[in-house]
Amino acid sequence: MPSQERSVRFVVEVEGRGVGVLVAQRSGYKYFAADQSTARLDGRHFTSPSQAQNAVSALCRPHNPEQRQGIRHG
């Protein structure tokens, strides 16, 4: 029976909605877009969750700076 390893993943949010998933890999983190607004980053590798969040934030600047952006463990 194959071993079932759990991958470490994070949901990336902009303005309270999930726009992608960040999956930990040996060489860093891989981003999977879940929303058209971040499709340009789909498949891109990042060295840290904060690097990914910065790239997502640059693409999806909120209309209201008070809106929440972040990464939550999923």
N, C-alpha and C positions, 0 to 999 in steps of 0.2 A: 504494500500500500504506500503511495507517495506521501512524503511529509507535507504537512500543510503549514507553511510559514505565513505569519501575518505580516503584511507590509505596513510600514509606518506611513501614514498619509495625513494630509492637512487639507481642509477646505479653505479656499481663498475667497474672501468676501469683499465686495465693494457696495457701499450704501445698503448694507444688510442683506444682500442677495449673493448667493454662491455663483462665482464666475469661473471657477476652475478647481482642480485638485492637484496637489503637489505630493508626489510619491518619492519617498527616500530610496535611494539606490546607493550602491557602493561608491560611486564617483560623485555623489551629491544628490540633487533632487531633480526630478523630471516633472514638468508642468503639462497638465492635460486640460485644455479649454473645455468649459461646460457652457459657454456663452459666446455668442458671435463677437462681442466686444473685445474678447481677448484671444480670438482665433489666431492672430499673428504670433502668439507666444506658444501655441500648441506644439508639444514635443521638445521644447527648448530645455536645456539643462542649466541648473543654477547651483551655486556653491552653498547657498543657505536659504532658509525660508524668507528672511528679510530681503535678500537680493531679489527673490521672486516677487515679493509684495511691492517692492519699489518699481519693478518693471510693469506690474499690473497697474499700479497707481498712476504711472506715467501715461498709460493708455486710457485709463478711465477716470480722469479727474472729476471728482464729484462737483455737482452744481452748488452744493451747500457744503462748505468746509467742515461744518459740524457733524456731517454724516460719518458713520463709522466705517472704517476699512480695517481689515485685519486678516489674520490667519487663525483658524481654530483647528484643534486636533480632531480628526474624524474617525 
